[in-house]
């Protein structure tokens, strides 16, 4: 796990107050943020207004 990801995950787990983060749905992200509320959302990435995009998933992570 990268140090940036580890720092963000630790902050998310210890922050006082509500927080929400959106990140790519990867096994590493799921592992880093384990213990928090995680929801997978299907999305389509597009660049520059392109009509055809790339389908993928995003994780919406919150502490409530």
N, CA, C and O atoms as a DFTB+ gen file, in Angstrom:
256 C
 N C O
     1  1       0.858      -1.174       0.000
     2  2       0.000       0.000       0.000
     3  2       0.899       1.230       0.000
     4  3       1.869       1.300       0.755
     5  1       0.574       2.192      -0.844
     6  2       1.384       3.407      -0.883
     7  2       1.194       4.201       0.395
     8  3       0.169       4.083       1.067
     9  1       2.181       5.003       0.723
    10  2       2.090       5.780       1.959
    11  2       0.965       6.810       1.887
    12  3       0.344       7.116       2.905
    13  1       0.696       7.347       0.699
    14  2      -0.404       8.313       0.573
    15  2      -1.750       7.651       0.838
    16  3      -2.606       8.204       1.529
    17  1      -1.920       6.452       0.274
    18  2      -3.169       5.715       0.476
    19  2      -3.323       5.333       1.944
    20  3      -4.417       5.431       2.500
    21  1      -2.236       4.900       2.570
    22  2      -2.269       4.520       3.983
    23  2      -2.613       5.716       4.861
    24  3      -3.398       5.592       5.800
    25  1      -2.031       6.871       4.561
    26  2      -2.324       8.084       5.342
    27  2      -3.789       8.496       5.189
    28  3      -4.445       8.859       6.165
    29  1      -4.294       8.434       3.954
    30  2      -5.687       8.800       3.718
    31  2      -6.630       7.836       4.434
    32  3      -7.621       8.264       5.027
    33  1      -6.331       6.539       4.383
    34  2      -7.171       5.542       5.052
    35  2      -7.148       5.747       6.560
    36  3      -8.190       5.660       7.209
    37  1      -5.990       6.015       7.122
    38  2      -5.891       6.239       8.567
    39  2      -6.670       7.482       8.973
    40  3      -7.368       7.474       9.987
    41  1      -6.557       8.539       8.196
    42  2      -7.315       9.760       8.486
    43  2      -8.813       9.485       8.417
    44  3      -9.570       9.933       9.278
    45  1      -9.238       8.750       7.396
    46  2     -10.661       8.435       7.240
    47  2     -11.192       7.638       8.422
    48  3     -12.347       7.802       8.815
    49  1     -10.357       6.780       8.987
    50  2     -10.789       5.934      10.103
    51  2     -10.770       6.662      11.446
    52  3     -11.425       6.220      12.390
    53  1     -10.037       7.761      11.549
    54  2      -9.883       8.426      12.837
    55  2     -10.450       9.844      12.885
    56  3     -10.484      10.453      13.954
    57  1     -10.888      10.370      11.767
    58  2     -11.374      11.750      11.712
    59  2     -12.602      11.927      12.608
    60  3     -13.439      11.030      12.715
    61  1     -12.696      13.070      13.236
    62  2     -13.885      13.395      14.030
    63  2     -14.826      14.163      13.115
    64  3     -14.478      15.225      12.600
    65  1     -15.988      13.633      12.924
    66  2     -16.939      14.227      11.983
    67  2     -17.133      13.292      10.811
    68  3     -16.496      12.241      10.725
    69  1     -18.014      13.679       9.912
    70  2     -18.341      12.844       8.769
    71  2     -17.380      13.102       7.619
    72  3     -16.916      14.225       7.423
    73  1     -17.087      12.054       6.866
    74  2     -16.257      12.190       5.679
    75  2     -16.749      11.221       4.623
    76  3     -17.339      10.183       4.923
    77  1     -16.486      11.595       3.370
    78  2     -16.832      10.739       2.239
    79  2     -15.710      10.858       1.214
    80  3     -15.205      11.949       0.950
    81  1     -15.327       9.711       0.637
    82  2     -14.240       9.660      -0.331
    83  2     -14.709       8.826      -1.517
    84  3     -15.424       7.840      -1.339
    85  1     -14.312       9.216      -2.720
    86  2     -14.585       8.449      -3.925
    87  2     -13.244       8.079      -4.554
    88  3     -12.424       8.950      -4.843
    89  1     -13.026       6.766      -4.766
    90  2     -11.770       6.272      -5.339
    91  2     -12.067       5.136      -6.313
    92  3     -13.171       4.591      -6.325
    93  1     -11.079       4.785      -7.127
    94  2     -11.226       3.642      -8.032
    95  2     -11.476       2.364      -7.229
    96  3     -10.923       2.180      -6.145
    97  1     -12.313       1.491      -7.776
    98  2     -12.623       0.224      -7.118
    99  2     -11.533      -0.782      -7.455
   100  3     -11.553      -1.410      -8.513
   101  1     -10.582      -0.924      -6.539
   102  2      -9.497      -1.896      -6.685
   103  2      -9.381      -2.689      -5.387
   104  3      -9.800      -2.212      -4.332
   105  1      -8.825      -3.880      -5.451
   106  2      -8.649      -4.661      -4.223
   107  2      -7.811      -3.918      -3.177
   108  3      -8.072      -4.016      -1.978
   109  1      -6.796      -3.169      -3.647
   110  2      -5.949      -2.424      -2.716
   111  2      -6.737      -1.349      -1.967
   112  3      -6.530      -1.145      -0.771
   113  1      -7.635      -0.667      -2.667
   114  2      -8.457       0.358      -2.017
   115  2      -9.431      -0.282      -1.040
   116  3      -9.643       0.238       0.056
   117  1     -10.018      -1.396      -1.425
   118  2     -10.940      -2.092      -0.520
   119  2     -10.217      -2.526       0.756
   120  3     -10.767      -2.426       1.853
   121  1      -8.991      -3.005       0.605
   122  2      -8.205      -3.431       1.762
   123  2      -7.833      -2.229       2.634
   124  3      -7.944      -2.291       3.858
   125  1      -7.398      -1.151       2.011
   126  2      -6.969       0.030       2.762
   127  2      -8.104       0.611       3.602
   128  3      -7.878       1.048       4.730
   129  1      -9.314       0.617       3.064
   130  2     -10.441       1.260       3.732
   131  2     -11.370       0.259       4.425
   132  3     -12.490       0.609       4.795
   133  1     -10.912      -0.978       4.603
   134  2     -11.703      -1.991       5.301
   135  2     -12.089      -1.477       6.683
   136  3     -11.277      -0.866       7.377
   137  1     -13.321      -1.726       7.073
   138  2     -13.827      -1.267       8.368
   139  2     -14.714      -0.043       8.252
   140  3     -15.437       0.293       9.189
   141  1     -14.665       0.631       7.101
   142  2     -15.539       1.777       6.842
   143  2     -16.684       1.316       5.942
   144  3     -16.628       0.226       5.371
   145  1     -17.716       2.143       5.817
   146  2     -18.830       1.825       4.923
   147  2     -18.344       2.006       3.485
   148  3     -17.900       3.091       3.110
   149  1     -18.428       0.936       2.675
   150  2     -17.964       0.973       1.288
   151  2     -19.104       0.556       0.372
   152  3     -19.740      -0.477       0.578
   153  1     -19.353       1.379      -0.646
   154  2     -20.375       1.068      -1.641
   155  2     -19.733       1.168      -3.019
   156  3     -19.040       2.142      -3.315
   157  1     -19.961       0.169      -3.859
   158  2     -19.441       0.189      -5.222
   159  2     -20.500       0.769      -6.154
   160  3     -21.674       0.406      -6.085
   161  1     -20.062       1.677      -7.027
   162  2     -20.975       2.349      -7.952
   163  2     -20.422       2.201      -9.364
   164  3     -19.258       2.520      -9.609
   165  1     -21.241       1.722     -10.293
   166  2     -20.823       1.627     -11.695
   167  2     -20.813       3.010     -12.315
   168  3     -21.758       3.781     -12.145
   169  1     -19.735       3.328     -13.040
   170  2     -19.624       4.630     -13.695
   171  2     -19.056       4.449     -15.092
   172  3     -18.565       3.376     -15.442
   173  1     -19.127       5.513     -15.887
   174  2     -18.517       5.540     -17.209
   175  2     -17.601       6.750     -17.275
   176  3     -18.049       7.887     -17.128
   177  1     -16.314       6.500     -17.497
   178  2     -15.353       7.587     -17.658
   179  2     -15.404       8.088     -19.090
   180  3     -15.380       7.290     -20.027
   181  1     -15.473       9.385     -19.268
   182  2     -15.371       9.980     -20.595
   183  2     -14.350      11.112     -20.536
   184  3     -14.122      11.707     -19.482
   185  1     -13.748      11.397     -21.671
   186  2     -12.746      12.457     -21.744
   187  2     -13.145      13.425     -22.842
   188  3     -13.462      13.013     -23.958
   189  1     -13.131      14.699     -22.529
   190  2     -13.368      15.723     -23.542
   191  2     -14.718      15.641     -24.225
   192  3     -14.838      15.984     -25.401
   193  1     -15.732      15.192     -23.507
   194  2     -17.071      15.138     -24.075
   195  2     -17.284      13.996     -25.057
   196  3     -18.243      14.005     -25.830
   197  1     -16.397      13.020     -25.026
   198  2     -16.536      11.873     -25.931
   199  2     -17.866      11.167     -25.691
   200  3     -18.344      11.085     -24.560
   201  1     -18.455      10.661     -26.769
   202  2     -19.746       9.984     -26.631
   203  2     -19.594       8.567     -26.108
   204  3     -20.512       8.029     -25.489
   205  1     -18.445       7.961     -26.353
   206  2     -18.219       6.603     -25.881
   207  2     -17.201       6.651     -24.747
   208  3     -16.134       7.252     -24.883
   209  1     -17.535       6.021     -23.640
   210  2     -16.652       6.041     -22.488
   211  2     -16.226       4.650     -22.080
   212  3     -16.576       3.657     -22.717
   213  1     -15.472       4.600     -21.017
   214  2     -14.973       3.347     -20.470
   215  2     -15.739       3.025     -19.190
   216  3     -15.743       3.817     -18.247
   217  1     -16.385       1.862     -19.161
   218  2     -17.157       1.472     -17.977
   219  2     -16.229       0.911     -16.909
   220  3     -15.326       0.127     -17.203
   221  1     -16.459       1.319     -15.673
   222  2     -15.658       0.865     -14.541
   223  2     -16.479       1.018     -13.271
   224  3     -17.680       1.282     -13.340
   225  1     -15.856       0.858     -12.127
   226  2     -16.558       1.031     -10.853
   227  2     -15.760       1.956      -9.955
   228  3     -14.533       2.016     -10.032
   229  1     -16.455       2.654      -9.128
   230  2     -15.874       3.589      -8.162
   231  2     -16.365       3.173      -6.783
   232  3     -17.494       2.706      -6.634
   233  1     -15.516       3.343      -5.776
   234  2     -15.929       3.086      -4.403
   235  2     -16.293       4.403      -3.744
   236  3     -15.543       5.376      -3.824
   237  1     -17.430       4.432      -3.103
   238  2     -17.824       5.572      -2.283
   239  2     -17.682       5.100      -0.845
   240  3     -18.380       4.190      -0.397
   241  1     -16.761       5.740      -0.134
   242  2     -16.391       5.307       1.222
   243  2     -16.801       6.397       2.202
   244  3     -16.510       7.574       1.989
   245  1     -17.473       6.004       3.271
   246  2     -17.874       6.983       4.284
   247  2     -17.695       6.380       5.674
   248  3     -17.499       5.175       5.828
   249  1     -17.766       7.239       6.668
   250  2     -17.601       6.762       8.050
   251  2     -18.908       6.837       8.827
   252  3     -18.899       6.900      10.056
   253  1     -20.012       6.830       8.126
   254  2     -21.310       6.776       8.817
   255  2     -22.219       5.769       8.189
   256  3     -23.350       5.592       8.642
